[in-house]
Amino acid sequence: SQTIHQWPATLVQPVGSPLSLECTVEGTSNPNLYWYRQAAGRGLQLLFYSVGIGQISSEVPQNLSASRPQDRQFILSSKKLLLSDSGFYLCAWASGIQETQYFGPGTRLLVL
Amino acid sequence: DQQVKQNSPSLSVQEGRISILNCDYTNSMFDYFLWYKKYPAEGPTFLISISSIKDKNEDGRFTVFLNKSAKHLSLHIVPSQPGDSAVYFCAASSVQGAQKLVFGQGTRLTINP
């Protein structure tokens, strides 16, 4: 069966520091991968998606970037964190277009 | 522009009764709709989905209804159980692009014993 991992689970970072969140999927090949953010009291907002290695599409202009160095690995990064980057970050995968997305456990990021 | 809206931020239902969660959308290109359940500090869990070619999909205690003319979908949970207490998100996507899900703001469901 497929599983999706995210780490770390919780992260507290100072403003201006770099960020690297990792997501890996097991049990499937060539998944579509997604990064979402849930700000406090808000719904989920799609940040990036990837349909293959090295292919990244950005949904909203922001302080973050994403990379997919391997088929089942998706990384969310920032060179300098802002206070507004605080939130709950979720990685998701789907086996293809028009397929259900399945979410990881999430990473809670607090920027101080 | 909020393309998917859940106008009720919270809902309280008695155990054993029916819970009805509502969702409206504005983009007529959406053709796939999903409901997710989310506990605090956890990722959303997929519950049930429906394609735009259907108007009803049922899975155990969960039924999703889709009214395309009204651009409205609803999730019915019957009978409601205490473990159903969570935040419920509806989401929609279209065949354009890589199945980018657009989420509503969520409805917090509380089941009272």
Contacts between the chains, C-beta under 8 A, distances in Angstrom:
chain1	res1	chain2	res2	distance
A	6	B	43	7.9
A	32	B	98	5.6
A	32	B	99	6.7
A	34	B	100	7.9
A	34	B	101	7.7
A	36	B	103	8.0
A	42	B	105	6.5
A	43	B	4	8.0
A	43	B	6	8.0
A	43	B	89	6.4
A	43	B	103	4.3
A	43	B	104	5.7
A	43	B	105	4.4
A	43	B	106	5.6
A	44	B	44	7.3
A	44	B	89	6.6
A	44	B	91	7.8
A	44	B	101	7.7
A	44	B	103	4.3
A	45	B	103	7.5
A	46	B	100	5.5
A	46	B	101	6.6
A	46	B	102	7.6
A	49	B	98	5.2
A	49	B	100	6.3
A	51	B	98	5.2
A	57	B	98	7.1
A	59	B	100	7.0
A	88	B	41	7.6
A	90	B	43	5.4
A	90	B	44	7.3
A	92	B	43	7.8
A	94	B	99	6.1
A	96	B	99	7.9
A	97	B	95	7.1
A	97	B	98	6.1
A	97	B	99	4.9
A	98	B	32	6.0
A	98	B	93	7.6
A	98	B	95	6.4
A	98	B	99	5.7
A	99	B	99	6.7
A	100	B	34	6.4
A	100	B	46	5.4
A	100	B	49	5.9
A	101	B	34	7.8
A	101	B	46	7.5
A	101	B	99	7.2
A	101	B	101	6.0
A	102	B	46	6.2
A	103	B	36	7.6
A	103	B	43	3.5
A	103	B	44	4.9
A	103	B	45	7.4
A	103	B	46	7.9
A	104	B	43	5.2
A	105	B	42	6.0
A	105	B	43	5.1
A	106	B	41	7.0
A	106	B	42	6.6
A	106	B	43	4.9
A	108	B	41	6.5
